[in-house]
Amino acid sequence: MHFDFLFFLIIFLSTIQTISGVGVLVLGTPILLILNFSIVEAMNYLLPISISTSFLNLIIMKFKSRDFFYFSSRLKLFFLICIPSLFFGLLILRSLSNIINFDFIVAFMIILTLIFKDQIVKILKRLSSTLNKLIFVLIGVVHGMTNSGGTLLSIFSINLNDSKEKSRIEITLFYFFLAFFQFII
């Protein structure tokens, strides 16, 4: 693999993540899988880049926003529910990676989420707080297994917030912690 291509890919994905809150893992993972990287290799390359990009974005957002921690109740739920679910997803990946082709699961999750985005939005608007907790479980497990939880996280956050700025802050913060804990684990 040419270093120039990987460098361009990193810059491109980091730019997308800076704009939208997600990108390095959601887009980078399938791209590296297409280029014959394993899911674990893709995670090893992309997680540090995603963590760095999100961290820099959080610093910038903190200085620009007065409403940085407006969602403290969801932040607590995120740590209590989503992070342990991330660990469970990584356990599934580790124990089944020789049996299941996770390349197809990554592609399937991203395509499924994009195709059914409108239906997912309608469902999310009707969910109770208990079902919102289940969404956090799903985000954690999916992200641990496939690096694709950011797509679900984005849809979830956009529908819970009343502004794009608040959604970007929440997505970036949660995505930072998803990647950070996934890398540590």
Protein Blocks (a to p, Z undefined) as FASTA:
>chain_A
ZZklmmmmmmmmmmmmmmnopaklmmmmmmmmmnopafklmmmmmmmmmmmmmmmmmmmm
mmmpmklmmmlmmmmmmmmmmmmmmmmmmmmmmmmmmmpcfklmmmmmmmmmmmmmmmmm
mmmmmpcfklmmmmmmmmmmmmmmnopmmmmmmmmmmmmpcbfklmmmmmmmmmmmmmmm
mmmZZ
